[in-house]
Amino acid sequence: MTTITILPPRAATLKMSADNWVLLAGTTLIAIWLVVTLAAPLAVLLIKSVQNADGDFVGLANYARYFETPALVQSLWNSIWVSLLTTFIVIPLAFGYAYALRRTAMPLKPLFVALALLPIFAPSLLSALSFIYIFGNQGFLRSLLMGETIYGPIGIVMSMVFYTFPHALLVLMTALALADQRHYEAAKVLGTPARRIFWTVTLPGAKYGLISAAFIVFTLSVTEFGIPKVIGGQFNVMATDAYKQVVGQQNFEMGAVVGFVLLIPAILAFAVDRIVQRRQVALLSARAVPLVPERNRTVDAAATVYCLLVGGLIAAIIGVAIWASFITYWPYNLSLTLKNYNFGNYDSAGWKSYWNSILMSSIVAVLGTAFIFVGAYLVEKGRGLAFGRNLIQLLAMLPMAVPGLVLGLAYIFFINNQWNPLGFLYGTILVLAVNSIAHFYTVAHMTAITALKQVDPEFESVSSSLKVPQYRTFQRVTVPICLPAILDIAVYLFVNALTTVSAVIFLYGANTKLASIAIVHMDEAGFTASAAAVATILFLTALGVKIAHLLLDRLVFSRFQAWRRR
């Protein structure tokens, strides 16, 4: 005879109550974290923009003064047209490169992908420093500019193209990765020329990716600070205006206004991108046949030559910066030396700024990954508490539309406000880390959400029916399954925190200067070779971390993800 044991109702209630309390506590903590690190600083920045120097409310007077100042309005126009020009250059270049990688059978694709993604691991200032050595007043190719100067819009656009190219490429590679081969076969059967197939089948299928890539490039360009600061000369843009208002003139109210004006194009671009993505439809149906590129000697050869040119230029630009960091005295003494790496001779922080960057980036990678993954888990797998989970999701999307420079400005006013008990943290590594986590939160959160959506909710249902606490299911099932995504998030946060400038330029202290900030200061002091040396060290460090990640990822898959293989 089978004996069935039934738990007493009170025990079951207590069990469920414990899980609910854990979920409630976790959701509350993550929501508070996001409010304090994102919403509150931006609210304080908005309040500061409508106050005068004495803290009195003046309404829109500061904004009126901004638009009545010709120099500031000119900077706004400069930012917009430079960003538009950068976008119009990058998108065709990146689309051609992505098309070669996804729609042709050319050889050496992994090599070309690696070359194209190299700028992601370098500080944005590296390209500006490299172009100074190539086209600057003492540059070896300065004659190609035909009397024009690299210090201005020409240099900014060239550096922006280098900096934003891989970001557009990643989006376009995804857009071109999927297609239904039946469409192409039908077009060929009907005798449609290859050019017409491209315009009527290929391009419409990738239009949403093209639009998203364009808005990403525009947003990155309009909010970039490091490049115009290094190579912009007297050509002002909004990002450098905000820096000058706060650091140069101590005009905090106008700095807040510039910050919010800088926020407008970024928010508009983000909003339009969201609307466009909602209209996107699936390119592959259940009966679709995935497109497999056919070999064509002419097309494959042309694609190979194109990728060699673009990838080679990217490698050459990085190579020039690395080479210049070893030059004794450009351009008069080209012998190699290591003296430029003795950073103490060129910046008071010396090598300490590098180790500060390593420490800060490590904190961002560890704490940021934990907070972001737990927050995504509560949003995706939590039961009930709809308001808290929706609040987390809303706030998690906010950083995508907030430029790093604006967030840095917001932190200045928020941390240093007289009513804020956290003021003692200003200038510490912890504030720099928290700011960086907030800045890069959205992409990491979306990565975690994507990974968690792949985990069947049945795991939680079975665990609940077996009375297994949800935290144990999270520990033993969810985390191991999502471990590759967790590693991706950690590396993404580390690399971006290591190379960022705009988000932390206002927040460092005397003992917490970061290497990316040291690059700006060395360049301002005329020590361009040492600035290139710091940029080189950061690039090699980020690249080394990514290579280590790939090796670790392979180890993770081979040992803990064996169930994925058939």
FITORTI-866653 format. One record per residue: x, y, z of N, C-alpha, C, O in turn. Coordinates in steps of 0.2 Angstrom, whole numbers, plus 5000, padded with zeros to 4 digits. Each point is the difference from the previous one (the first is absolute). Example, Ala and Ser with C-alpha at 12.3 -4.5 7.8 and 13.67 -1.06 7.14 Angstrom:
506649725039499650065000500450065000500549995003499350064993500450065001499650055003500350065001
END
This chain:
500449945000499650065000500450065000500550015004499450044991500450065000499850055005499450025001501150015002499850055005500250074997500550014998499050045002500150064998500050055006499550015004501050034996500150055005499950074998500250024995499350015008499850074998500350055005499949995006500450064992500350055004499450045003499550014997500650005010499550045003499950074996500550034998498950005002499950064996500450065003500350044996499849965011500450055003500850004997500350054999499949895001500749994998500150024993500550044998499049944997500150034993499950075000500450034996499250005008499950075000500750045002500250054997500149925008500650035002500649994995500450054999499649904997500549994995499950054995500550034998498949984999499950054995500150075003500250044996499749975010500150065003500750025000500250064998500249895003500850015000500250024993500450055000499449924995500250014993499750074998500450044997499049985005499850064999500450065003500150054997500149945009500450055004500650014996500350055000500049894998500750014996499950044994500450044998499149944998499850044994499950075001500250054997499449975008499850075002500650045002500150054998500449915006500650045003500450014994500350064999499849894996500550014994499750054996500450054997499049955001499750054996500050075003500250054996499749965010500050065003500750035000500150064999500449905002500750025001500350024993500350054999499549914996500250024993499750064997500350054997499049965005499750064998500350065004500050064996500149945010500350055004500750024997500250064999500249894999500650014997500050044993500450054999499149934997499950034994499850085001500250044996499349975009499850065001500550055002500150054998500349925007500650045003500550024995500350055000499949904996500650004995499850034993500450024996498949985002499850034994499550065000500150054998499349935005499550055000500150065004499950064998500449935008500150055005500550054997499950065000500749924998500550054997499750044994500150065000499549914996499850034994499450055002500050064997499749935008499550045003500350075003499850054999500849935005500350065003500350044994500150065001500249914994500350044994499450044997500250064998499249925001499550044998499850065004499950054998500149945009499950055004500550055000499950065000500749925000500650054999500050044994500250065000499549914995499950044993499550065001500050044995499649965010499550055000500150045006499550035003501149975000500250045006500650054998500349994995499750065009500650054999500649985005499949945003500650104997500649985004499849995007500449975004499150074998499850005007499549945002499850005006500049974989499649945001499250025000499649965002500350104995499350035000499749974993500450004995499049995005499649974994500050064995499750065002500549934992500050054995499649984993500050034995499749915006499649984994500449984994500649975001499250054993500449994994500550054998500250014995500050035010500450064999500749984997500350034996500049915007500649984998500049974993500550014996498949965003500049974993499950064995500349994994499450065008499950064995500750034999500250024995500249985010500750035000500449964995500450024997499549915004500449964996499850014992500550014996498949995002499850014993500250084998499950014994500250035011500250074998500750014999500250054998500249905004500750004999500349974994499949944999500350104996500249974993500549955001499949954996500650055008500549955000499749935002500249954997499350055008499749945002499649974995500049944999499650104998499649984994500449974995499849954996500750085002500549984995500349935002500049964995500150035011500349935002499449954999500249944998499250085004499449954998500049984993499949944998500150114998500049994993500649964997500049954996500650065007500649974999499949925001500249964997499650035009499949935003499549964995500149944998499450095000499549974996500349984993499949954997500450104999500249994993500649955000500049964996500450055009500649955000499749935001500349954997499350045008499749945001499649974994500149944999499550104998499749984994500549984994499949954997500650095002500549984995500449935002500149964996500050035011500349945002499649944998500249954998499150065004499549954998500049984993500049944998500050114998499949994992500749974998499949964995500650045008500649974998500149935003500149954996499750045010500149945003499549944998500249954998499250075001499549954998500149964993500049945000500250104995500249964994500649965001500049944997500550095006500649965001499949945004500249944998499450065008499849955004499649954996500049935001499550094995499549964997500449954995499949944999500650104997500449964995500449955004500149944997500250075008500449955004499649955003500249944999499250075004499549955002499849964995499949945001499950094993499849964994500549954998499949944998500850085002500549964998500149945005500149944998499850075008500049955005499549955000500149945001499250094998499549955001499749984993499749945000500450094994499749984994500449984995499849994994500950005007500549974995500349945003500049995006500449984990500449945002500750015001500449964998499850115003500750025000500449965006499649985005501050014994500449975005500250055006499950065000500349915005500350045006499550045004500250065002499249924998499550045003500150015008500050065002500249895002500250025007500550055000500050045005500549964991500650055000499750074999500150055004499449964991499850064998499550035006499950065001499749895002499650025006500450035005499950055003500749914999500450035005500350064999500050055004500249974990500350064998499550065001500250055002499249934995499550065001499850015007499850065001500249905003499850015007500550025005499950025006500749994991500650035004499950075004500150005006499550044990499950075004499649995006500050055004499649904997499649995006500450005006499850025005500849954994500549995006500550065001500450005005499550054991500450065001499750065003499450014998500950035006499650065001499950044994500450004995499050045005499850044994500650054998500050024994500450005011500550054999500649974996500450044997499749905003500549974996500050014993500550024997498949985000500050024992500250074999500350024995499450035010500250074999500850015001500350044996500049935008500750005001500449974994500550034997499249925000500349974994500050054994500450014996499050025003499950044995500450075000500250034995500049995011500450055002500749994997500350044997499949895004500749984998500050004992500550004997498949985000500049994993499950064996500350024995499250025008499850064996500150075004499850054997500549955009500150065004500650044997500249994994499950065009500550054998500749974998500350034996499949925008500649964998499849934998500549965000498950034997499849944998500449984993500150044996500049895003500449984994499550004994500349994994499150025006499550004995499650075000499550004997500850055006499650065001499850044993499650034999500949954996499950034993499349984997499850034996500049915006499449984997499450045002499549994996500550055009499450045002500050074996499650045000500949974995500050054996499950075003499650044998500849975008500050065003499550015006500050045004499549914996499550005006500449975006500549975000499250045006500249985006499649945003499450004999501049965004499649945003499750025006499649965003500650105000499750025007499450044999500050064999499449905000499450034999499549954998500149945001499450084995499549954998500349944996499749945000500850074996500349954996500349945004499849944999500550085006500349955005499549975004500049945001499550105001499449975004499749954996499849945003500050074991499649954996500449944999499849955000500950064998500449944998500049965006500049935000500150105006500149965006499349975002500049945003499550094996499349975002499949944995499749955003500550064991499849944996500449945002499749945000500950075002500449945003499749975006499949945001499950115004499749985006499349975000499949955003499750074992499349975000499949954995499549965000501050034995499949944995499849935003499649974998500850015007499849935003499350005003499749945000500150115003499350005003499549994995499549965000500650084994499549994994500149934997499549974998501150015002500149934997499749955003499749954997500350055010499749945004499250004999499849954999499950115000499350004999499849974993499649964999500850074996499949984993500249924999499749974995500850015008500149934999499449955003499949954997499850085008499449965003499550014995499649954998500350114999499450014995500149964994499549984997501150015001500149964994500249925001500149974995499850015011500249935002499449964998500249944998499250085002499449964998499750024994499950064999499949904996499650014994499749944998500349945001499250064995499649944997500349994993499950044996500449915003500349984994499549994994500250024994499249975008499549994995499850074996499949994994500250065010499950074996500550014995499850024994500849965007500650014995499949954995500150024994499749925007499949954995499450024995500149994994499450035009499450034996500250054996499850014994500650045008500350064996500449974994499950034995500549935007500549974994499549964995500250014994499449955008499549974995499750054996499949984994499950085009499650054996500550044995499850044997500949945004500550044996500150075002500250044996499749975011500250075003500750015000500449965003499950094995500750025000500250005007499650025005501049974997500350005006499950075004499950005006500250054990500050075003499350015002499950035005499649954991499350015002499849955006499650035004500749914997499949965005500250045007499749995005500950044994500350035006499550065002499950015006499850034989499650065002499349985003499750035003500149914994499349985002499949945005499550005003501049974998500049945005500550015006499850005006500850014992500550015005500050065005499950005006500050064990500050065004499450015004500050025006499449964992499450015004500049955006499750025005500649924994500049955006500550035005499949985006500650064992500450035005499950075003500450035003499050004994499950075002499950025007500250055002499549905002500050025007500750005003500150045005500349914993500750005003500450074998500350025004499550004990500450064997499750065004500450045002499049965000499750065004500350005007500250055002499849895001500349995007500750025000500350045004500149944991500750015000500150084999500550035003499150004993500150074998499950045007500350055001499249935003499850045006500649995005500150045004500249904996500549985005500650044998500350035005499949984989500650044998499850075001500550045003498949994996499950075001500050015007500350055002499449915003500150015007500750005003500150045004500349914994500650005002500450064998500550025004499450004990500450064997499850065004500450045002499049984999499750065002500250015008500050055002500149895001500150005007500849995002500250005006500249994989500749985001500450065003499950064997500549935008500450065003500749994998500350054999500049895002500750004999500350024994500550035000499249954994500350014994500050084998500550024998498950015003500150084999500450035005500350054998499849925008500450045004500849994998500350055001499949904996500649984998500250044993500550035000499049964996500250024993499650054997500050024994499550015010499550054998500350074999499750044996500949975007500250075000499550055002499849995006500150064990499650065002499249984998499650045001500349904996499449984998499649975006500149955002499450095000499649985006499449964998499750014995500249945010499449964999499750005007500250035005499249944996499650015006500449965006500050035005500349924993500349965006500650045003500150005006500350034989500550045003499850075003500350025005499150004993499750065003499849995007500150045005499649904996499849985007500650005005500050025005500649954992500649995004500350075002500250015005499850044990500250065001499650045005500350045004499049964995499650035005500149985007500050045005500149904996500149975007500750015003500150025005500449954991500750005002500350074999500450025004499550014990500450064999499750065003500350045003499049974997499750065002499649995006499850055003500249895000499649995006499350025000499750025005500049984989499350024999499649945000499849974994500050015012499749935000499350004997499749954998499950115003499350004998500049994992499649974997500950075000500050004992500349934998499849974995500650005009500249934999499549955000499949964996499650055009499449965000499650014994499749954997500250115001499650014994500349974994499649974996501050045003500449974994499949925000499949974995500150005011499949935001499349984998500049954997499550095005499349984998499950014992499749964997500650095001500050014992500349954997499849974995500850005007500349954998499649935000500149964996499550045009499649945001499450004995499849944998500050114999499450004996500149964993499649964999501050054997500149964994500149935002499749954996500650035010500149935002499349975001499949944998499750095006499349985001499649994994499649954999500450104996499649994994500349944996499549974997501150035003500349944996499849935003499849964996500250045010499849945004499349984999499849954999499750105001499350005000499849974993499649964999500750074996499949984993500249934998499749964997500950025006500349944999499549955004499949944997499850075008499549965004499449994995499849945000500050114998499450004995500149964994499649964998501050054999500149964994500149925002499749964996500650035009500149935002499349965001500049944999499550105004499449975001499649984994499649955000500650084994499749994994500449944996499749984995500850005008500449954997499649935000499749995005500349984989499749935000500549954999500650014998499349925003500449954999500249994993499650004996501049995003500349984993500049934998500049984995499949985011500049934999499449975002499850005006499849964990499449975003500249935001500549984999499049985003500149935002500249964994500449955001499450074993500149964994500650034996500249984995500150075008500650044996500649955000500149965004500350064990500649964999500650055001500050054997500449945008500550055002500550014994500249954996500050115002500450024995500749985001500350015005500049954990500749985000500350034994499949994995500650065007500450034994500349954995500349955002499650074992500349964995500750024998500150075000500349894998500750024998499950044993499749974995500650095005500150034993500750045000500150045004500349944992500750025000500050085000500450035004499350004992500050074999499850045006500350045003499149945000499750035006500449985006500250055004500049894996500549985006500650045000500350025005500049994989500750035000499950085001500450035004499050004994499950075001499950015008500250055003499449905000499850015007500749995004500150045005500349924993500749995003500450065000500350025005499750014989500450064999499750065004500450045004499049964996499650065004500249995008500250055003499749894999500249995007500750005002500250035006500249964989500750015001500250075001500450025004499350024992500150085000499750035007500450035003499049954998499750035006500349975007500250045004499949904996500349965006500750025001500350015005500150004989500750025000500050075002500550025004499150034994500050075003499950005007500350045004499249924999499950005007500649985004500250035005500149914992500649985004500650054999500450015005499650024989500650054999499950065005500550035003498949994998499950065005500249985007500350045003499549904999500249985007500749995000500350025005500049954989500749995000500450075001500650005003499250054993500350075001500150025007500550035002498949975001500050025007500549965005500350035004499749904995500549965003500750024999500450005004499750004989500750024998500250075003500650015002499050044998500150075002500250005007500450045003499349915001500150005007500749985002500350015006500149964989500749985001500550054997500649995000499250064997500450054996500350055005499750025005501049994994500350045005499850075000499850035005500250004989499850074999499750014993500450014995499049995004499750014994500050074997499950055004500349964990500249954995500750014999500349974995500150065009500750014999500549945003500549994997499249975007500449945002499649945001499650005005500449964990499549954999500349935003499749954999500850065005500349945003499549975006499650045003500449904998499549975005500350015007500649995001498950025003500250015007499449985005499449994997500749995009499549995005499850055005499650005004500850064994499950065005499350025001499850035005499849974989499350025000499649965005499450035002500849915000499649965004500250025008499749965004500750084997500250025006499550065002500250065000499249925001499450055001500150055005499850065000500649935005500250045006500350074997499950055004500449954991500450054997499550054996500250064999499249925000499550044996499450015003499650044998500249925008499450015003500149995008500449955001499450095003500149995007499849935003500349975005499250004992499749945002500449944998500049955003500450064992500549944997499649944999499450004997500949945004499649944999499449995005499649954998500450095007499449995004499350004997499649975001500450084994499450014996499849934997499449994999501149984998499849934997499749955005499549974998500950035008499749955005499350025002499649965002500350114999499450025002499449984995499549975002500750034991499549984995499949925001499449984999501149985002500049935001499549995006499649954999500550085006499649995006499350024999499549965002500450104995499350024999499649954995499549995002500949994993499749964995499849935003499549974998500950015006499949935004499450015004499649955000500350105004499450015004499450004996499549975002500550074992499550014996499849934997499449985000501149984998499849934997499749965005499649964999500750045008499749955005499350025002499549975000500550095003499450035003499550014995499449995001500850044993499550024995499749934997499450004999501049955000499749944997499549975005499549984998500750025009499549975005499450045000499449975000500650105001499450045000499649994994499349995000501050024994499649994994499749944998499449994998500949955004499849944999499449985004499549974998500650055009499449995005499450044998499549985000500650084998499550054998499649974994499450004999501049984996499749964994499649945002499549994997500849975007499649945003499450025003499449974999500650085005499350025004499550034995499449985000500850054994499650024995499749954996499449994999501049964999499849954996499749945003499549974998500750015008499849945004499650015006499749955003500350114999499650025006499349995000499750004994500049985011499249995000499750065004500250015006499350024991499650055004500550065000500450014996499550045008500350065001500150044994500650024998498949984998500050034993500350075000500450024996499450025009500250075000500850005000500350044997500049935008500750005001500449974994500550034998499249924999500449974994499950054994500550004996498950035003500050054995500450065001500350034995499849995011500450065002500749984998500450044997499949905005500649984998500250004993500550024997499049954999500050004993500150074997500450014995499250035007500050074998500650045001500350034996499949965010500750045002500649964997500550044998499449905000500649964997500150034993500550004997498950025000500150034993500250075000500250024994499850015011500250085000500750014998500150054996500449915006500750024998500150004993500550044998499149924998500150004993499950074997500350014995499350035008499950074997500350055003499950064999500549935006500450055004500750004999500449955001499950104995500750004999500450005006499850025006500849954994500549995006500150075003500150005006500150054990500150075002499550025004500150045006499249954992499550035004499949965006499950035005500249914995500049965007500550025004499950015006500750014992500550025004499950075003500150015006499650034990499750075003499549995005500050035006499649924993499449995005500349985006499850015006500749944994500349985006500450055004500050005006500350054991500350065003499550035005500150015006499350014991499550045004499749965005499850025005500149914993499749965005500449985006499850015006500849974993500549985005500250065005500049995006500150074991500250065003499450045003500250055003499249934996499550035003500050005008500149955003499750115000500150015007499649955004500149985006499350004991499549955004500249934999499749965003500850034993500249934998500549975005500650025000499249935004500549975005500649964996500549985004499450014990500549964996500650054997500449984997499650085005500550054998500749985001500450024996499749945009500749985002500349954995500649995000499049994996500249954995500350034993500349974996499650105004500250034994500849994999500350015004499949984990500749994998500249935002500649994999499049975003500349935002499949954994499650014996500849945005499949944995499349984999499849984995499950025011499349975001499550044995499649974997500450095004499650054996500149994992499649994996501150005002500249994994499749934997499750004994500349955010499749944999499350004999499749974995499950065010499350005000499850044993499549984997500850085002499850034994500149964993499650014996501049955004500149964994499549955000499849984994500049995011499549955000499350034997499749974996500150095007499450034998500150024992499549994997501050035001500150024993499949944995499750014995500649935007500049944995499549955002500049944998499550085006499549965003499549964994499949945001499950104995499549984995500249944996499649955000501050064997500249944995500149945004499849944998500550065008500149945004499349975003500049945000499650115001499349985003499649964994499749955001500450084993499749964994500349944999499649954998501050045003500449944999499749955005499949944998500150085008499749955005499349984999499949945001499750114997499349984998500049954995499649955000500850064994500049954995500249935002499749954998500850055006500249935003499549975004499949944999499750105005499549975005499449984996499749955002500150084992499549984997500149934996499549974999501150015001500149944997499949945005500049944998500050085008499949955006499249995001499750045001500149904998499349985000499750015007500349985005499250064996499750015006499849945004499850005006500249944990499849945004500549985005499849975005500850054995500549995005499750035007500149975005499750094994499750035007499449975002499949995006499749994989499449975002500149935003499749985006500849984992500149945003500350015007499949965004500650084996500350025007499550025005500049985006499550064992499550025004499649945003499850005005500049964990499649945002500349955004499749975004501050034996500449965004500250035007500449985004499450084997500150045006500850025000500250015006500150004988500750025000500050085000499750034996500750005009500050075000500250034993500549974997499250095002500250034993500750025000500350004994500050025011500750025000500549944999500550014996499349935006500449944998499949984993500549984997498950035000499949994993500450054996500449984995499650085007500550054997500749985000500350014995499949975011500749985001500249944996500650004997499049955003500249944997499849984993500349964996499250085001499749994994500250064995500350004995499450065007500050064996500750024999500250024994500249995011500750034999500449954996500350034995499749915006500449964996499850004992500450004996499050005003499750004993500250074997500250004994499850055010500150074997500750025001500250064999500349905003500750025001500350034994500450055001499649924993500350044995499750074999500550044999498949975002499750074999500350045006500250064999499949915007500250045006500850024998500250065002500249904995500650024999500150054994500450055001499149954995500050054994499850075004500350054998499349955006499850065004500650035004500150064999500249895004500650035004500550034996500350055002499949914992500550034996499850074997500450044999499049964999499750064997500150065005500250054998499649945008500050055005500850025001500150065001500349895000500750015001500350054995500350055001499649924992500450044995499750074999500450054999498949965002499850074999500250045006500150064999499949915007500250055006500750014999500250065002500249904995500750014999500250064996500450045001499249964993500150054995499650065000500150054996499449965008499650065000500350065002500450005005499450064993500250065002499550055002500050025005499549984991499450055001499749995006499850055004500049894998499649995006500450015007499750015005500949994995500450015006500550065000500350025005499650024990500550064999499950055006500450045002499049965001499850055005500149975007499950045005500249904996499949975006500649975004500049985005500650024992500649985003500250045005499950065000500549925005500450045005500750004999500349974995500150065010500750014999500349935000500649994997499249965006500349945001499649944996500249945000499350084996499649954996500050024993499549984996501050065001500050014993500049944996500449955002499350044993500049944995500450014994500250064999500049884998500550014995499750034994500350044996499149965003499650034994500050085001500150034995499949995011500050075002500750024999500150064998500449905004500750024999500250014993500450054999499349924996500150014993499850074998500450034997499049995006499850074998500550055003500250054996500049945010500450055003500750004997500350054999500049894999500650004997500050034993500550044998499049954999499950044993500050075001500250044996499449985009499950085001500750035002500150054998500349915005500750025002500550004994500650025001499249954994500549994994500449945000500449994996499449965009500449945000499649944996499749965003500350054990499549964996500349935000499649955000501050045000500349935000499849965006499949945000500250105006499849965006499249995000499849955003499850094994499349995000499949944996499649965001500750044993500049944996500249935003499749954999500850065006500249945004499549985004499949945001499850105003499449985004499549974997499749955002500150084992499549974996500149934997499649965000501150034999500249944998500049955005499749944999500450085007500049955006499349985001499849945001499750114999499349985001499849964994499649955002500650064992499749964995500349935001499649954999501050045002500349935001499749965006499949945000499950105005499749975006499349984998499849945002499850104995499349984998500049944995499649965001500950044995500149954995500249935003499749954999500750065006500249945004499549975004499949945000499650105003499549985004499549964995499749955002500250084992499549974996500349934997499649955000501050054999500349934998500049955006499849944999500350085007499949965006499349985000499849945002499750104997499349995000499849944995499749955002500650064992499949954995500249935002499749954999500950055004500349935003499649985006499949945000499950105004499649985006499349984997499749955003500050084992499449984998500049934997499549965001501150034996500049934997500149955005499749945000500650085006500149955006499349995003499849955002499850114998499349995003499649964996499649955003500450064991499649954995500249935001499649964999501150035001500249935000499849965006500049945000500050105006499949965006499350015003499749955002500050114998499450025003499450004995499450005002500850004992499450014995500049944995499850014994500549935008500049944996499349984998499949974995499650055009499349984998499850034994499549984997500850085001499850034994500249964993499650014995500949955006500249964994499649944999499849975005500150014989499749944998500549954998499849944998
END
